């Protein structure tokens, strides 16, 4: 009797499963619709379901920072009723158009994020949160996360945040001077903590990663106690946390920058007061109310070649006074770090310089550029990097600054972090990547700044331009990055070994072809022994 009952229950269960399978087979659209719906803490979303992934775009993580909320910390989203459409991205944050990316945006309702997740597989997936670079243009939706999410079996979140005059503005009467973009990013991380599980993600396993300005912002979160606990690993692409810039390194009219990519609390407030006066608000009874009434377009007119409000403020309540000191002392979130740079970082900056009308055309101009940058040490630099060794002065200067600015600062960053936490270091070295930036003929792109990013966010158009060897490199990078997100160790079966920098000093070179992924002598490659002897 007992056996018969068990058999009957099993048969009943099998029949029920078969019936359910038949029903799903007969109603695939209903099943797809069910998977497209997610319940968040603010309401229900309906996204898009494909064969291998789900995507949810234009999800508000904070209230629209406009009107009275302009230049205030991000505020909670007002919950909505019914089902909110999440099949298209929200507006980017205000920005000007540039020749190398983006169009003018005047909409301040912009604090949105996007989630891409595999359709199948276990729940509790690692979550990776992407902070895009530049700091004055861009948005999260332009990064195609499908390949990264599905091959790596991770939940990918890309975010918008306030930039430029809206994200890093300062004024004596503004308590949150110079760090509002950083606060937006933190609000997005808090949203992830509240909602990751709804998308199949694990809120206790969040990796924060970004490039350039985004990577530098991540170092800010590592140093800011208020962000600690909101992420558990960090990936830094071409950050400038501890970088300085010699005079004329970016443009000939820019003086030396002791902390490239940062400003100070005092500086940003002083600059903001000057801008307020120029806008006619300096003598207003309520300066901030006057500024909040200004049209977006009028405020965006102030960034010129380099946005005067592009950098986050050090010495504020959010951030310490000196990142190099903080990292050396271990005063940061001691999470595992994967970090690196590209082989030819400064070629992007020299290309922008040429496109802006400031080329270095001949040996005379090259000598003059070195004298501006290095003063009495210029002759020694020119002996180390003679004009005759390069195609032209632009490429010679690019090599000088790649080594002096980027490589030296990158190795110093690795070394400081490695004194307190696990570090895996890389150098992206594919010198023939698809060109995604309008390089002028005077500058060969090489492995330029930002060239590695599309190897991770690989959209079909980019993929079509890759050779078989480059496709393998891209897949291996995705495997490394998502393995690191999963357990803090990028090593993965079938891929070349990647030893920790903090135990071996290894920097792993990433290039296509046989033997392209292998350790490199980073210091020798970038002549860092020479540069460490220089002031």
PyMOL commands that set and color helices and strands:
alter all, ss='L'
color gray80, all
select helices_A, chain A and resi 2-26+28-35+67-69+140-142+146-152+164-167+180-199+213-223+225-227+265-278+287-292+296-300+323-328+347-355+363-384+387-389+393-418+453-455+460-463+468-487+501-504+522-525+528-533
alter helices_A, ss='H'
color red, helices_A
select strands_A, chain A and resi 37-40+43-46+48-49+53-60+83-85+112-118+125-131+155-159+201-211+233-237+262-264+312-314+336-342+423-428+507-510+517-520
alter strands_A, ss='S'
color yellow, strands_A
deselect
rebuild
show_as cartoon
